């Protein structure tokens, strides 16, 4: 008799878990996916979630996620993910590329900043034996998302 309350709780928990799974499946049919970091659901609209290759991350979680994730990747995977992230930020989040450090906005005017390898010279700083004109020979660029009006 002492096991009956425990069994009823276990049965209720199992039912709740089944119902939650059915809700998740229903949401996925509507192209609504959760952020793998914060768990918030977003519609499958372009730019809502960054596809990390199986998991999705919302824009609000990108800075912390990238800071944690990038050191875990090997060089080739990091570069590939970084280039996809840069293209996603440029296409969907009003990011822009800054070529010269003196043109970087003040830190407090930036919502997010990413230092990335120059895609033109593949981070070498040179193209066809001369200094890369795109990154001015540094091999890196800044991708910046300015803060919006408060």
N, C-alpha and C positions, 0 to 999 in steps of 0.2 A: 504493500500500500504506500510506503514512503517513496517509491519510484514513480508513482502516477503523476504527481505534479511535475517532476523532471521530464517525464515523457511528453506531457502536454506542452511544456515549454519548448522541448526539442521539435515537436511537430509544428508548433506555431512558427518557430524560427525557420524550419525547412520550408513552410508555406510562404513566408515572407521572402526568403531567398529566391524561390521559384517565381514569385510575382515580380520581384526586382529584375530578374533575368528576362522575363517576358517584356517588361517595360524597356529594358535596354535594347532588346531585339526590335521592338516597335519603333523606338527612336532611330535605330540604325536604318530602318526602312524609309524613314523620313529624312535621311542623310544628316542626322544630328549625332555628333560624336563628342565624347568627353576629352578634355585636356588630360594628358597622362600625368601632369604635374599637380594641378589644382583640383581636377575633377569636374570643373564647370563644363556644361554642355554648350556647344556652338553649332550653328547651322553649317552645312557643307558649302557655304559661299566661299568664293576665292578670297584668300587672305585671312579668313577667320582662324584657321589652324594651320600650323606648319607641319607637314608630314615628315617625320624623322626617319621614315623607312619602316613603318609598321605602327608606330605610336604617333600621337598628335600632340602638339604643344600650342597653347594659345599665345597671342602676342604679348599679353601681360606677363607671362611666365618665361618668355624667351631669354631675357638677360640672365636670370639665375640659372635657367636650364643650360644655356650655352657655357656659362662659367664653370658649371659642374661637369658637363658632358665632354667638352672639347679636350681636356687633358686625358680623358679615358680612351680616346680614339687614336689609332695609329695614324701616322702622317698622311697617308693616301686617303684614308676614310675621313680624316678631319678636313683636309682640303676640299674633298668632294662635298661634304656636308656644308662647309663654310660657303662654298660657291653657290650651292642651292639656297642657303639661308640669305645670302646677299641678294640674289635675284628675286626671292620672295619679298624681302624688305623693300627693294626698289619698286617692284611691281604693285605692291598692295599697301604699303605703309608710309608713303611719302618720304622715303629715305633718299638721300643723295650722297654722291661720292665726292669726297674732298681730296684734292690732289696735293695741296700744300698745307703744312701745319699752321702757318699764319692765317689761313682762311677757316680754321676750325672755329665753330661757335664756342662761346664760354661754356664751361661744364654745366652751369646751372641752366643753360638754354638748350641742353641736350636731353632728350628722353632716353636715348640709347646710342651707343657708339661701338663700333666694331672695327678693329684693325684687321685687315685682310690682305692676303697676297694679291698682287696685281695680276689680273687674268691675262692681260696683254703679253706680259713678259714671263708669266708663270712664276713670279716672285724672284726672278734672277736680277732684275734691274737693267738688263740689257736685251736688245733685240737686234739681230743681225749684226752683232759686233759693236753696236753703238748704244749709248745710254737710252733707256726706254723713255719716250716722250710722255707717256701716259702717267707714270709714277715718278718721273724725274730721276730715275736711276735708283730709287730706294728699294724697289721691289714690293712695297706695301702702299696701301691706300686706306683711307678712313671712310667707313660708311656710317652716316649720321642720320638719326631721326630727331629733328628739332622738337622741342616741347611746343605743344599747341597753346593757344591763348588760354589763360587760366580762368 
